[in-house]
Every structure is written in structure tokens, then in C-alpha cells.
Amino acid sequence: MRFPVVPTFHLKLPKGFCRVLSRNFKWAAPAPTFRSSCSAALAALAASLMLFGIDVADAQSDPDQCKFVGQLEKADAGIAACDRVIKDSKTSAQDRADALSSRCGWWWAKKDTDRALTDCNEAISVNRNAAAAYLNRGNVYLSKSDPDRALADFNEALRLDPKNAWAYTERGNLYRNKGDLDHALADLNEAITLDPNYAFAHFLRGDLYRKKGDLARAMDDMNETLRLDPNYPLAYFTRGRLSFMLGNGPAALTDFGKAIKLEPNDSMSYFDRGVAYYTIGDRNADAEADFRKATELNPKDAYAALWRELAERRNSAPSHLAQAAKQLDMTVWPAPVIRLFLGETSIEQTLGAASDTDPQVKAAQTCEANFYSGEFALLKKNKKEAQKLLKLAADNCPPTYVESTAAVAELIPLK
């Protein structure tokens, strides 16, 4: 079971902006909970303006509204403001380039990459020194599955603005997704040096440390991410995964619960909390409920269907696997494991099906075949076979796979 892909979409405000705003706006009563401390300061500013009868949108000039800040709900208003700036005959060439770059960002946020690319190209043709335009175009190229052009644009942005933490973060994330972890770490370290309060950079570096197996540093960065942005659901999910990998089931359950509260329609958080309930002991009913919710939210998730089957069998509840299999792609892995639990194949056939030509994929499939076959043997009361297979999974599964930690937990009562 692989870790979910980390999104690249985020908000970056000018360095120091939040600290200045927070310092100048005080709450007369306890502040409500916002996405970050900066959001609270911005809300305070908005509330103060409204007390004097000033509408925040009206108070913003078109150039201010046009600026791309990464909030999808503001995209339409941002594009409209950019349109007005671009069409205004009094707009300078530099301001027009900035507006085109921002509109490119807004189109990218709306997943209209063709319009985004057109605007970014025009912004760069008007002002070839606009670092933000290269950054926005780099993200567009990534959305178009063109990492080489994206990297070239991020490099150019850093040549133009070598102190830009956003640019280092974007390039570091690109390197990370390509598997070039050393270059990724160097860029993310530089981004954090330039802006220690950049939550997204801490998050990416923490996830990178997780990939490298440095769980202590990964946990430190996730803690810092959540200190800077206490309403970041993916950070709670990742910290929950780390706690689970470190054997701290209660902490994992707490963080998965917080992630679900912030993103109640995210199937992965329900899935991982279900695994934690399943392995922690005496929480089988909770595990079954979470797997059921995960399959409802994502009926094409074969792993959620598998774990629901495990929980239902352990609880002596009716099986839903045959029904779930109708919505699964039974031509790809882990279909052989599904067939094992449907009674269509044997453990030996399941283990033999882990035979991909790519050595890394084969190792991953072997890990999963060992774990789920071990669970199948355990349900069939074949303790000796279960112990052998689960030990193979515990010893050989990649540490980032939930099957690795789950196998270790399942072996404890078998000793």
C-alpha cells in the first residue's frame, strides 16, 4: 500500500507579512479557528474594515485582487480583476506582465492548463525578468506532465531571484517526486533557511525524511508544520502514519481523527485509522466501520475492500468482498490477493502471482502477498503458516507500507 501523492498547491504570502499583520491586530475576545495564524490576522483586518462599513472586496484594488494567492475560491474574482488590469491602457508593461502571470496562476488553479500556459508565455515575453511567471509556468508544465520544462523554469526563477523560498520549495518538490532525494533535501533546506515559517516546506522535508527512513527528523518537521499551520489535514495524516510506523497506535489514532475532522471525505484517513484500530487490539468494530466508510468514499480502492474483508471476517460479519470486486480492476495487482479471499485461488498461487518484471514492483507485491496470505492463514486457524508468512512480511516489506507495521503487530500475539 503506497503512500498518497503529496499535492503541490499551497499559499505563499510575502515574507514577514503575517508577523506584521498579527502584531497590529488584537482580538477583543478569543479568536475563532482559522487555517493559520495569518488567516486569523487577515480575518481581523477584514472585520475591522467591515466595522467602518468598508467591503473588503471593494477595498482591494484590481491589482491586489488579481494577485495569485492560491485560494481556489478566489479564482473567478482574481481572473476578472486581472482582465481589467490587462485591458487598462494605463497599465505599465511590468504591471501587465504581473497580471498575466497571476492570471496564469489562477487558470492553473482551475486546472485550465492551456489558458494558463498562454498567459504565462505572454507574461514572460513582456517581462523576461519576472521570476513569478517562470514559477507559475513551471507548475503548469508539471500539470502537463512535462517535468523537464518545469525544472528549467524553476531554475530560471532562481537565477532571477536566488533568495526566493517559494522557488526552492517548488524545485525541491519536483526533485522529490522524481526520486532525487539529495537534491530535494538541499533545496528544501535552503527554502527553510530563507523562510523558517514556511509550513509547506517543512511538510515536504518531513515527508522526504520519511521516504529516506529518518523517522525522527520526519516527525520533527511534521510537528513544526502543524505548529505553523494547525489546520493542515495532510500533515496530521502523515504524522499519524509516522506514529503508526513507530508503534504509537494511540497517537496515530488521534492524528487520523484530526485529519478526518478537517477533511471528512478523505478515504485515506479512514483507511489508515481503520488499520490502526485493527492492529491495536479490541477495536475491531471501529476498524470495520472505518473500512466501510473508506470503501463508500472510494469504491475502487482494492486495499480498502481487502481490509474491510479482514475486519468483517474477524468480527464474524457478512462479507462484502464479492460485491466490492465488481467495481475493482481485477486485471491488475492486488487482484490475485482478492481472488484468494474469494476462494478462487490458493496461497501458493497468490505468492506465485507476485512476479512483476520490475524488481521494485515485484518486491512490493511479494511483501503484500506474504502479509495478506499470512492474514488469510490466520483466519483459517493455521497459526504456523501465518507466523511464517507474517514474519516474511515484517522482515521484507518497505517500512513505508502499512503492511510492514501491521505484520509486526500481528506477530506479537503469535509468539
N, C-alpha and C positions, 0 to 999 in steps of 0.2 A: 504494500500500500504506500504509494509515493506521497510526499508532502505537497500540498497545494501550491500553485504558482503564485508568487507574490506580485501584486499589481504595482504599476509604476506611477499611478495617478496620485498626486498629492498637491498640497498648497504650500507655496513658499512666499512669505511676505518679506519686505526689506529688512535687513539685519538691524536689530535694535528697536524696530517699530513697536513690537509688543511691549517691551520694557518701558518705553516712553509712555505709551497709552495707559498701561496698568498703573504707572506712577501718578498719573494725573486724574484718574477717575476712581473715586472711592464709593463703596456701597453703603447706603444708609441702613440696609438690612442685609441678612445673609444672601449672597449671590446665588442665583439659580445655576444648575449644572449645564455647562456648555462643552463643546468638543475640545476646547483647550482654554488655558488662562487668557490667551489672546482673544479668543472668541468672546469671553466674558467682558474684556475691556472694550471690544468693538460694540458689544450689546449695550454697555454702559454709555458709550458715546451716542449710540442711536437713541437710547432712552432720553438722554439729556437734550438732544436736538428736538425730540418729539414734545418734550415739556414746553418748549417755546413755540410749538406749532409748526415746526420745520419737518417736512417729509424727507427722510434720508435719501431716497432716490432722487428727489428734486434738488437736494443739497449737493449732490455729486455732479460734477461737470461731465460732459461726454467723454473727454479723455480719461477721467477717473473710472467711469462705468465701463469703458472699453477695455481697460487693463485686464489681462487674463490672470485670474487668481485661482483657477482650478476647481471652482464650485459649479457643478453641472446645472444646478437650479438657476444660476445666474447667466447661463449661456445665451439665451434668447435676448435678454436685455443688453448683455455685453456686445453681441453681434450688431444689434440695432444702433448702439452708441458708436461702435466702430464704423458702421456705414456712414453715419453723419459726419464723423471726423474725416473720413477718407474723401467724401464728396464735397467738403467745405473748401472753397477756393482759397481761403485764408490759411489753411493748414500748411505748415512748413514741410519740407521734404523729409526731415528727420521724424517729425510727429506722424507723418503719413506712413513712414516705414514702421514706426512703433505700433500704429493702429493695425496695419496689415499683419504684423507679427502676432499681435494679440488676437485678431480675428482668426488667424491660423490656429492658435491655441484653442479658441472656443469651438471651431469646427472639428478639431481633433477630439475634444471632449465629447462632442456629439456623434463621434465615430463617422464623420463625413470626411474621410481622408483625402479625397480628390480635391474638394474645395480648400481644405487645409493646405495641401501641398501647393496649390496655385497661389494662395495668399502668401505663404512663406517664401516662395520663389520670387514673387514680386517685391516683398519686403527687402530681400537680400539684394535684388537688382537696384533698388532705390538707395539702400544704405548697406554696403558690404561690411561695415564695422558693427552691425547690430548683433551682438552676441546672443540676445534672447531669441532672435529669429532662427539662428542656427540650432539652438536648443529645442525650440518648438518643432523645427523641421526634422531634427533627429528623432523626436518622439513619433512624428508622422511616419518616418521611414521604418521605425520599429513596428508600428501598427501594420505596415505594408509588408512585413517580414523581410526587410532589407537591412540587416544589422551592419553590413559593411558601410553603407552610406550613412547610417545613423552614427556609427563610430567616427567617420570623417567629419560630420557636423559637430559632434561633441568635442572633438579635437580642435576644430576651428574656433568654437566658442571659448575654449580655454586659452587658446592663443590670443584671442582678443581681450579676454577678461580672466587672467590667471588666478584671481582671488575669488572666483565665483563658486561658492559651496554647492549651489544647485547643479552646476555643470559637472563637478567632480562626482556628485551623487548619481546623476544620470549615467555618466560613463562607467562608474563603479557597478551600477546595477546591470548595465549591459555586459560588462566583463563577467559578472557573477552568473548571469543567465547563460553565458557561453561556456561556463566551467573554468574560466581563467581566474581562479580564486586569489592568486597572489596579486595580480594587477587590480582586481576588485578591492581587495583589502587596502592596498596602498591608496587608492582613490577615496575610499570611504573614510580612512584615517585622516586624509587631508581635508575632506569636507567637514569632519567633526572638529578638526583643529581650527578651521576658519569660522565655523559656527557651532559651538558646543551645544547649543539649544535646538539643533535641527533634529527633531524626533524621528523623521523618516530615515535619516542617515544612520542613526543609532539602530533603528529597526533592521535595516538592510545588513548592517555589520553584524548584528546579533544572529540573524538568520544565516549569514555566511559562516560565522563561527560554529553554528550548529552543523552546517554541512561539513566543516573540517573536523568535527568531533570534539571541539573545545567547548564543552557544555557549560563550564563555569563562566567563561567570558561571554558566551551566548546569553546566559541568564543575567549577567551584569548589564548587558546592553538592552535586554528586554525590560528590565527593571527601570532603567533610565528612560527608555522610550515611554513607558507608562507614567513615569513621574512628569515628563514633559507634556504628554497627551494622554490623560487618564480615560479618554473615551475612544480608544483605538481598538476595535474588536479583533483585528487580525493579530495584534500584539498580545492580547490576552490568550487567543487561541494558541499562538506559538509558545508563549510562556507555559501554558498548560501542557503542551506537547513535551516541552523540556522537563517539566516537573514529573510527568509520567515516565519519561525516559530515565530520570534519576531515581525512580522508585517512590516518589512522593505523591501517592494517589490522592489524598485529601486536597493538597494544593492544586493538583491538576483539575479536580472536580470544581473547585472554587473558580478557577480562571475560565474553564469551559462554560460555566454558568454565567459569568460576566459577559463573555463573548456572545452567548445566546441572547442575553438581555438586550445587548446593543444591536445585534443582527439576528432577530428571531427566525428569519427564513434561510439561514445558512445551514445546509445539511451537514457540512463537515464538522461543525462544532457538536451537533447532536451525535454524530457518528463517534467522534473521539471521546465524548463524555460517556457514551454507551460502552466503549471498550474499557474505560477506566472503571465504570461500575461493574462490568463483567469480571474483571481481574481482581478487584479489590476484595471481593467476597461478600456474601449475604446481601447483594444489591441486584440480584438477577431480574427482579420485576422492573426496577428502574432502567436496567440495561435494555430489556426488551422494549420498554416504552420509547427510549431514545432511538433505538434502531428502527422501530416502526415509524417514528417521526422522520428520520433520515430518509427512509425509503419513500415516504409520502412526498417529501420535498424534492427528491431526486430518484425517481423510479428506475432510472437507467444505471444506477450505481450498483455494480455487481458485488462490491465488498460490503455495502450496507445490507444487501439481501443475504449474503453469506452469514454475517454476524447476527442478523435477526434470526436466521435459522438456528445458529448455535444457541442463542438465548432461549428461543422457543423450545428447543429440544431439552435444554437443561431445566426449563420450567414445566416440562411435560405439557406444553401448549400446542394447539394445532399448527401445523406447518403452512407457511405461505410461499415456500420457495418455488414450487411448480407454477404458481400463478405469477410470481415475480419474474421467472425465467422467460415468460412470453414477451417481456419488454426489454430483455437483455440481449446483447450481441453475443450469440453463442458460437461465433466463429473465431473469437479471439480469447486470449487469456483474461480472466481465470475460468473460462468455460469448463475446462476439464475438472476443476475443483467443484463447480456447481453440479456437474454430472455425477461426481462421487456421492454428494449428499442426496441427489435424486435417485440413487441406487442404480445408475446406468453403467457405472464403471467401478473398478476396484482401486484400492490404494496403490497397487503396483502400476496400474495403467495411468493413474494420476501422476505418480512420480516420474514415469517414463515420458509423459507429455511435456515436461519441463525441458525442452530441447531446442531452444532458440539458437540460431547461428551466431548471434551477438553474445560474447561471453558475459557481459554485464547483465544483459536481459535474462540469460539463462540462469545466472546466479540468483537473480531476484525471483524468478519463477520457482527455482529449486527451494529457496527459502520459504516461499508461500506454500508450495506443495508439501513440504515437511510439516509446517505448522498446522495447516488445515487437515492434513491426513492424520496428524497426531491428535487433533481435537476429535476427529471422526472416530479414531480408535478408542479414545477416552469415553466417548458417548456409548460405544459398543462394549464398554467394560473390559477392554483389552489393555490393561494397565502397562504391561511390559512393552507392547508395541508403541503405545502412546508416549511412554517415557523415552524410548529410543528416538522417535521422530521429533518430539518437542526439544530434546537436547540438541539434535542436529540444527533445529531452527534457532535455538538460543545461541549456539556457538557460531553459526554462519550467516544469519540474517544481517543485513546492513542495520546499524544502530538507529537510523532514522525511520525504520519501518516499525509500525505498531506491533507487527508480529514478533519482532525481536524481544521487546519488553514483555509482551503478553506471554511468550513462551517461557521466559524466566519465571514469571509469576505463576504460571500453570504447573511448573515443575516442583515448586515448593511443597505442596501437599502430597506429591507423589513420592517424595523421598522417604 
